[in-house]
Amino acid sequence: FKRINDTYGHEVGDKAIKHVATLLQQKSRGSDHVARVGGEEFVLLLPDTDTAKALALAEQLQGSINAAGIENSGAASGLLSASIGVATMSASPEGSGHRLVDGAYQNLLVRKSR
């Protein structure tokens, strides 16, 4: 989003964030939770979803975001890209929401470095 803001201005950056949020909402199930947790970071909580299904959804979301354009006369299409980290956790006393978020963030950093 920094590149979009720097090149096309914050109005286009705001459109990009809203567009990504809309895509995430559209691709999620009714039981899922989508939230923006940082300037350009979102989290999806996917209850009752195993690792394989979470990874498949991540790939689908990444493809949808990467293929998306933003409606703006001065901006070229294909401006958006996404890096997605996935972490899963079983419902158990040892489970920790902090560990889950940290695991997803660490996996995100690995994806971003590619």
C-alpha positions as CSV (number, residue, x, y, z in Angstrom):
1,F,0.0,0.0,0.0
2,K,2.9,2.3,0.6
3,R,3.9,2.1,-3.1
4,I,0.3,2.8,-4.1
5,N,0.0,5.8,-1.7
6,D,3.4,7.2,-2.9
7,T,2.6,6.7,-6.6
8,Y,-1.1,7.5,-6.8
9,G,-2.0,9.2,-3.6
10,H,-3.8,8.3,-0.4
11,E,-7.2,8.3,-2.0
12,V,-6.2,5.4,-4.3
13,G,-4.6,3.7,-1.3
14,D,-7.8,4.0,0.6
15,K,-9.7,2.5,-2.3
16,A,-7.2,-0.4,-2.4
17,I,-7.7,-1.1,1.3
18,K,-11.5,-1.0,0.9
19,H,-11.2,-3.2,-2.2
20,V,-9.1,-5.9,-0.4
21,A,-11.5,-5.8,2.6
22,T,-14.5,-6.3,0.3
23,L,-12.7,-9.3,-1.4
24,L,-11.9,-10.9,1.9
25,Q,-15.5,-10.4,3.1
26,Q,-16.9,-11.9,-0.2
27,K,-14.7,-14.9,0.0
28,S,-15.3,-15.7,3.6
29,R,-18.0,-17.8,5.1
30,G,-20.7,-16.6,7.5
31,S,-18.8,-18.1,10.5
32,D,-15.5,-16.5,9.5
33,H,-14.3,-13.2,11.0
34,V,-12.4,-10.6,8.9
35,A,-10.6,-7.7,10.6
36,R,-8.1,-5.1,9.6
37,V,-5.3,-5.2,12.3
38,G,-2.8,-2.7,10.8
39,G,-2.3,-0.2,8.1
40,E,-2.2,-2.9,5.4
41,E,-2.7,-6.1,7.4
42,F,-5.8,-8.1,7.8
43,V,-6.6,-11.2,9.8
44,L,-9.2,-13.9,9.1
45,L,-10.3,-16.2,11.8
46,L,-11.7,-19.4,10.2
47,P,-13.3,-21.6,12.9
48,D,-13.5,-25.3,12.2
49,T,-11.0,-25.1,9.3
50,D,-8.1,-27.5,9.0
51,T,-4.7,-26.5,7.7
52,A,-5.4,-27.8,4.1
53,K,-8.6,-25.8,3.8
54,A,-6.9,-22.7,5.3
55,L,-4.0,-23.0,2.8
56,A,-6.4,-23.4,-0.1
57,L,-8.4,-20.3,0.9
58,A,-5.1,-18.4,1.3
59,E,-4.1,-19.3,-2.2
60,Q,-7.5,-18.4,-3.5
61,L,-7.5,-15.0,-1.7
62,Q,-4.0,-14.3,-2.9
63,G,-5.0,-15.0,-6.5
64,S,-8.1,-12.8,-6.2
65,I,-6.2,-9.9,-4.7
66,N,-3.3,-10.2,-7.2
67,A,-5.8,-10.2,-10.1
68,A,-7.8,-7.2,-8.8
69,G,-7.6,-3.8,-10.2
70,I,-8.7,-0.5,-8.6
71,E,-11.1,1.8,-10.2
72,N,-9.1,4.9,-10.8
73,S,-8.4,6.7,-14.1
74,G,-4.8,7.5,-13.2
75,A,-3.8,4.0,-11.9
76,A,-2.9,1.0,-13.9
77,S,-4.7,-2.3,-13.1
78,G,-2.8,-5.0,-11.3
79,L,-1.6,-2.7,-8.5
80,L,-2.5,-5.1,-5.8
81,S,-0.5,-8.0,-4.4
82,A,-0.8,-10.0,-1.3
83,S,1.4,-12.1,1.0
84,I,-0.5,-14.4,3.3
85,G,0.6,-16.3,6.4
86,V,-1.4,-19.2,7.7
87,A,-1.5,-20.8,11.2
88,T,-3.9,-23.2,12.7
89,M,-4.7,-24.3,16.2
90,S,-6.9,-27.0,17.7
91,A,-9.3,-26.2,20.4
92,S,-7.4,-27.3,23.5
93,P,-6.3,-25.9,26.9
94,E,-2.8,-25.5,25.5
95,G,-4.1,-23.4,22.6
96,S,-3.2,-19.7,22.7
97,G,-4.6,-17.0,20.6
98,H,-1.3,-15.1,20.9
99,R,0.6,-18.2,19.6
100,L,-1.8,-18.5,16.7
101,V,-1.4,-14.8,15.7
102,D,2.3,-15.0,16.2
103,G,2.5,-18.2,14.0
104,A,0.5,-16.5,11.3
105,Y,2.7,-13.4,11.4
106,Q,5.9,-15.5,11.2
107,N,4.5,-17.4,8.2
108,L,3.6,-14.0,6.6
109,L,7.1,-12.8,7.0
110,V,8.4,-15.9,5.3
111,R,6.0,-15.3,2.4
112,K,6.9,-11.7,2.1
113,S,10.6,-12.5,1.9
114,R,10.1,-14.7,-1.2
